[in-house]
Amino acid sequence: MHVKSEWLLLILFTFTLFIVGWLGYKLADQQEQQVKMEQIHGSEQTLALLQQNLQAYINSYHQQLNKLIVIDEVKMMMDSNPLIDQVLVMDSDQNLVFPETSFARTHALGAQWLKYLPVGSSDQKSGRLNSGWFTWHNNQNSKYIYWMRADRILFVELNTSMLLAEFIRWLSVQPDITTERSYLAIKDNVGRTFYQWGNSELTRANIDIQKNLEPPFAGWSLRYQSDATILAASSKNLFILSWLGILLLISVITWLLYKARKKEQQETKHKLSFINKVSHELKTPLTNIRLYGELLERTLDIQDDSSMKSLQVINQESQRLSRLINNVLNFNQLEKNNLALNRVEKKFGSLWREAIEPFLLTFEKLGIVIDIQNEVDHKVSIDVDVFKQIMANLLSNIEKYANSSQQVQVLVKQKSEQQMSIIVQDQGPGIPEKQADKIFDPFYRLVDSLIQSSGTGMGLGIARDLARLHGGDLVLIDSTDGACFELTLEVFDG
Amino acid sequence: MKIKQILSVLAIHLTFTSGACDINDSCNQASALDFNVGMSSGQLLAGQSQKAYLNIDITGRPSLIKAKRPQANIAFVLDKSGSMSGHKMIQAKQALEMAVSRLNSQDIVSLVVYDDTAKVLWPAATLQSPSQFLKTVNTIYADGSTALFAGVTQGGYEVRKYLADNKVNRVVLLSDGIANVGPSEPHELAELGRAFGKQHISISTIGLGLGYNEDLMTQLAGYSDGNHYFVENADKLAKVFDSELGDVFSVVAQDIEININFKNGVKPIRILGKDDTLSGQQVVSKFNQIYGEQKRHLTLEIMVPPNAKDFQLAVADVAVKYHDVVNGIQSSHRDSVTVAFTDEAEKVEESQDSEVFANVISTQVNEVSKEVVRLRDQGDLEGATTLGRRNLELLEQEAERTDSPKLKAQIKKEQYLFDNIGSSNWNKARKQVREDQYATENQQTDSDGDQ
């Protein structure tokens, strides 16, 4: 019994631990995935916004530069605007209108730039092709040229560094979307880092998004890297920590329960051990009392009716005491699993008489008639003491709790090839359905029965354990009138 | 080489005629600038097409009232990359502290630092609380890479917030390393310098230690008309900052625009010291500023068509517009240059202006000096040595002949280059040479001779 319940506790504990741990892991994993997804989504959105802003920023350039198609504007802006290095304006016949120069190199440059214009852009309907950018390589320098075609053709060569400076200035006022664990960089067309935010020494990144920029920054890219694992891991760690806390709590509670139970068991063991010892001490004198009492009743011819009655009472009570002591001793033996059966071949009829004899006088006084229907008349292989003990427990229960019965019906029959069945039906108050399960528990007594003075609460439990030891069982059968127990015993050799 | 051609031109003696004073401002004693416009020789040989030089000298007058200095609009741009840590950063902070102590509450100051990226630590504002500013300076710690381009950009934009004619608008960049984030080629920084120069913002560059790119730093400064300093030892930073502020405070004129209109078939070929080939009849050149007592010159190589003897040729009209910082007004100066023709070589020689001649020699020697460095960079030690020796010999010879203090001062620099062509510490020598060349080219006032 003890060992079993400890195992149960351990299994329960391990199972809970496993379930809680697994759930925790699952949740943490889910959370990590969620954090990562949120990060990716957030990053994508922010980058898209940045790109959108950049486009708006470049469009503002277009508007500014488009004004240069008017020559007076060019003259004014050339001097004051550090962004503009050179402007060429041509008429619809591709003749140079500005600057007014005969310098051959300027004309050659104009001819060269014309080649960069997309073919078919003269079509006024395809409005998209009326302006744009190209990169012109002069020695090692990349020059950004803006072109626009209306009734005239405009070319604006920008001061590359000033354009980049303006770009940097613009970037520096954009909100910094990075953290210690992310990095955002703009790479130029030769792959150099042009501008960066966040942690440039990020060693590993599980989010790596790259987007290309629009002209004039064609060939440039925006690269965002983030280490969401650290982020997720940190929240995961927190999560695992809290789960570990819960697990620890469960462990502590389990341990405390185990401790309490262990203590209780220890106490019970001590009590039982004490009772056992006392019972043993009581058994010897009681045996002598019974022996001499019964001898006296048989041998002495007592005429005195009252003395005879007194002697009978002494004998009955000592028998009862003997049963009690046997119960206690059996209980201990059963607990320790060292009760061995001592089967003998015996006719059931004589066995039955031996079993009920101690109760006959009491039942007679209580006005209870035992009505036995016996269908088994051949020999049975049975442990006499065990059988008598079981029956004594059943009958003494009737004496104690169902003493209002007029009749106790006993049906004895062969249940199967090996088992016999003894059904005992009384007419007492019966056992409430709710408590039907518990009556076999050791030391359990029906609440109602508290008014009864005697009884240890051990009887039915021991009776069932003994029946089981004898290859059978003791069960409560549904009954409308009083309590009805069925005892089965393995009594026939196969 | 070109030197031979120049010498051949200079060998011809010409008479010199000075341009007349403009009635408006330039002859006014209170004006910030003095002009001296003329030809390298007042007379040219008749009957032949020939090269000659047109020279414009502009001298800043000493500021009369010392206490009245122009207001400064300065952005300090500090490299705070990892290599700046330790002693360099401590010295840089002390230099900033010294600089702030020289500025007053009328001056506009901003502070930009850069590592992986550039940050405006102190946005441009009048210096109301120097202690608060220094508190910010003290929070700087060195860390990260070198986003030099972004740093200079942010500094430039901070200055641009309060850009004004009557303020000295300047970015002071201190860096000890190679730019590794953003554009980092010298020509890219040169272009940035040019763009800021166009906005009348000068960028002075201070190269600290032996790890920076001197080509990048000199070009950045050169194209924006700022100063350049090579500071090997961080202990000298405060001195350099002091010198830089001295320049800033002594600015007498700004946004000097020189407009030269050539006439009568005279063709400009190039401006000495600049690579651009000129086209058309008009040449526009600019100086961002002129300091008190600083003498700057613009010398143009020109082609004069053949003319008859005794003919007075109107070569060009010169118009100079500038902002007079001392008087707080917009000023201008006009001149016209003429040259006479003779058939006597002696007269040509007599008319030669030795100062203009020295300018030409100085510029040419400096250009050859750059070529020497280029050869040395290519590993052509022999070629560099030969050219360097030839250049030095020519300089010594001309310095003696013209008795020009300017050329004599230049000998020391060329000697240093020649002595160090084969030096094991070429890296350091190159930085010094670049600083020297820069000072010569840009007529920087202070040549501290920090060798």
Interface residues (C-beta under 8 A of the other chain):
Chain A: P82 L83 T101 F103 R105 T106 Q140 N141 N159 T160 S161 M162 L164 A165 I168 R169 S172 D188 R192 T193 F194 Y195 Q196 W197 S200
Chain B: D116 T117 A118 V120 G144 S145 A147 F149 A150 T153 Q154 G156 Y157 V181 G182 P183 S184 E185 H187 E188 L189 A190 E191 L192 R194 A195 F196 K198 Q199 S279 G280
